[in-house]
């Protein structure tokens, strides 16, 4: 799988799913009919990253911390166009599991999941 954040390729990406959504301004006219005004189209990327060393986990968290996670350059394979696309995103939910530790110090992590939502 292919996913870059701020130009840094993310390690061990096992899944990338994208959602597309349309933002509209909606209201009803005098006849009660729904009227929509198209505003824009945005994407959300949900990624899963597999087994990580502690250093790889830190690399990812360092990229997510850039601009406080509010303005990240994200490059991925866009299913709508079938080509590589770069969009500006903020980081949403993220979760990770501790897989292994040695003498109380984390050594490996797994199932890191994160959402990247287009600004």
N, C-alpha and C positions, 0 to 999 in steps of 0.2 A: 504494500500500500504506500501511497505517496501523500505526505502532508508536510508543508513547511510553515513555520511561524517566524516572522521577521527574517526570512531568508535562511533559517536554520532547519535542516531536515530533521524531523522527529524520528527517533529510533523505535523499532519494533512495533510499528503501527499495524494492527491486525484488522481494523475495520474503520471505514469512513462512510458515513451515511449523511445525505443532504436532504434538507427540507426546503422547499420554496414556498413563499407566501406572498400574497398581494395585499398591499395596504391601500384601503379606500376610505373615502369620506362618504358615509351613507346617510340618507334621510328619506323622508316620504314627501311626495308632492301633494298638491291640493286634492288630488283624486285618490290618495292613499297608496299610490304605487311607489315601490322602492326605487330610489334613484341613487346610483353609485357614481362617484367621481374617482377615477384612478389616480392614486398618488405615486406609488412606486412598487417595485418588486424587490424582495430581499431574500437572502438565504441563511440557513442555519446549518452548521456542520457539527455532527456528533461523531467523535472519534474515540476509538478504543485502542489502547496501547498495551501490549503484552508484558512479559517479564522484563523488568528493568533493574539494572544495578543502581546503587545509591547515587553514583555520579550521573547516570543517565536521567534519573528522576530530578536531580538538581538542575541539569541542563534545561529540562522542560519547564520547571518552575521559574527559572531565570528568565526564559522567554515570555512566560505568562505575566511576569511582573513588570515588563517594559511598559512604560506609560500607565502604570497602575492597572494594566489589563484592559484599558479602555480604548486603545487604538493600536491594534495589532495587524500587521500585514500577513494574510493567510493565503497560501498557494495550495491548490488542490486540483484534482481531476473533476471538472464540472460535468455531471451527467447530461445536462441539457444541451451542451454544445459538443461534448465528446472531446474537449481539449482542456489544457491546463489553464486555470484562471486564478487571478489574484484579487482578493477583496479586502476591505478594511473591516475588522471585526472587534468586538469586545468579548472577553471571556465570561461565560456564564457558569453554570454548575460544573463541578469537578469532584471526582471521588477516586480514591486509590486504596488498595489493600496492602498491608505489610505482609510479605511472603516469608521472609527469613531474617533472622538477626543472629549475631554472634556476640556473646557476652553483653547482651542488652543494646548493642549498636546495630541499627538496621543495615542489612547488606543487600537485600533484594525486595522489590515491590512488584505488584501485579495488578492487572485489570484497571489501569488508570483510564478513567472516562472523563471526557470534557466536552463542553458545548462552546462553539464559537459562533456568535451571532453577528450578522452583517450590520454595521452602523448605518 
